[in-house]
């Protein structure tokens, strides 16, 4: 039988267990509350720093973006200003460019017009692969008519006289290379400008050095040829100038010229002797008006004898190309196409040889090679296969001028345009 106090033990233990559980519950709740409070404190203490760092980071990023944006904006502005500046410069330069372009176009038009004027020919002047080396009857050469007897006077005949201010006097005897171009671009006018000279141009288109079989042969009375040896006879006084009545310009020039004052006689013949099928020489060593060599020798020696203070400048024919009459077919050039006596180059070599061996005050200006005209460059230099274009006349006249300037004791460099330098002050 249980004691009385043992009966109370079980309820007490139950109550204690209940109280323990309740106490643990309350303590746990309080601890949880305290933990929550601590967590709130920690949150309240750390959140502002985190937000500050985040805000700083954001601000820093924004600053960087702002800085980048500012730099990009500045760069864009700079580029825009540079572009606008270039546009302004371009606008400022545009009128000048337009003027330059207009001037250039005008120059090109003038060059084209000049070329068109000088290339009005039925003949194809230029490079030819099919080159013949054969004899041909000169009568079949079509561009022969371009050299026939004419006194081609332009509307604006150039004044070739410098008057009392002239440094020298030049008399020209020759064919169409001088005779057919009497304007400012002609070689006589150019020589007058380049040399500050009085130039008396007696050249007549179509004339040759030698007389033909159909022309009068007697010196003096009965002479009816305007060949170069005939003009020389007029100059020496054995023929009257009335032979020039059909050529009023040439006759006027002849009549006003005092030949005793001449510094240079230019003797320029050959292409018409070739076209006339004139013999180059008679091979017997005697002077014969009917041969090219005989006529050239006569002119050089007669002028030298009558005007010993003058220099004789021999100008052989220049390179040429020949075409068939009617068809315009290319026949050959001065190096290959032979008449009955040789090529045009043979005639040129003959003139040079006579000038160099004459023993008088003379020299030759061999434009055949000096002008560098050949089958490739012919189109740039020749109008119709024979006559020089403006470019050729300019280069030839400058070459002649430089040689004559030096011959009078002045200095001028090779290749220089006499118009571009003060050569007059260089005389020693």
C-alpha positions, 0 to 999 in steps of 0.5 A: 500500500502506497504511502500518502505522499507518494500519491502526490508525487506523480501529479507534482512531476507532471506539473513540473514537466509542464512548468519546464516545458512552459518555461522553455517555451517562454525562454525560447520565445524571448531568445527568438525575440532578442535575436529578431531585435538583434537582427533588426539592429544589424539590419538598421546599422548595415543597410545605410552603408550598403545603400551608400556604397551602392549609391556611390557606385551608381554615382561613380558609374553615372559620373563615368558615363557623364564623363564619357558622354562629355568626352564623346560630346566634346569630340563630336563637337570638335569633329562637327566644328572641323567638318564645318570648318572644312566646309567653310574652307571648301566654300571659300576655295570653291570660287577659286577652283571654279576660276581655275577650272574655267581657265583650264577648260579655256586653255584646253579649248584653245589648244583643241581649237588650235589643233583643229585648225592645224590638223585640217588635213585629209591625211592620217598623220601618225604612227604607221606600222606598214612602212615601205622602203621603195622608190616612188614617183613624187607626182603620186604624193598627195600632200605635195599640194600643201607646199605649192606656191602661195603667199598665205597672209593671215588676217593678223600679219605679225610685225617682225621688226623691232626697229632701232631697239633690235639686237640683231637682224635676220633674213630668212630664205626658205619654203612653206615652213617659214612662208606659210605662217606669218602670224604671231605663231609663225617662226619668223615672228617667234624669232623676232620676239626671242632674239629681239631682232628685225626679221625679214621673212623672204620665204615663199611656200612651194619654193625649192633651192634648185631650179627645175628643168622647166625653169629658165637657167641663165643667170641674170636676164631670162631668169624666171625662177623663185628658187632659193638661188634666184632669191640670192641673185636678187639679194646680190643685185644680179636679178631684179626684185620685180620677180616678186611682184606676184608676192606683194608681202615678200616684195615689200619686205625685200625692198625695205631690207638693208641686207648689209646689216644682216647678222644671220641668213637662214637658208631653209630648203629641201622638201620641195627639191625632194618632191620635185625629184631634183637630183641631189648632186651631179657627182662631178664636183661642179656647182649646178643650179639644177641639183640640190647640192649645187643650189645650196652650195651656191647660196651659201658661198654667194651670201658669204662672199657678199656679206662676210660679216654675216653667218649662214644658218642652214636649216635642212628639211625636217622629218616628213610623212607622205601620202598618196593623192586621191586615196590618202594611203600612207606611202612612207616617211622621210627615212624610207620613201625614195624618189629617183635619187634618195630619201628626204633624209639624204637631202637633209644630210647633204645640206648639213654636209655642205654647211659644215664643209663650206669653209665659210661662216656657216653652221647647220641646225638639223631639225630632222633629229633635233626636234625628235620627230619620228613615226611615233611623234609625228601626230604631235608635231605635223599638220599634214605630214610635212608642215610643223604644228604650233608646237613644232614651230615653237621648239624649232624657233627656240632652238634657232634663237638660242644658237643665234643668241650665243653666236652674238656673244650672249649666254643662254642655257640649252632648252631655255625659252628665250622669253623667260630669261634676261639673256641681253644682260649676259653679253661679255 
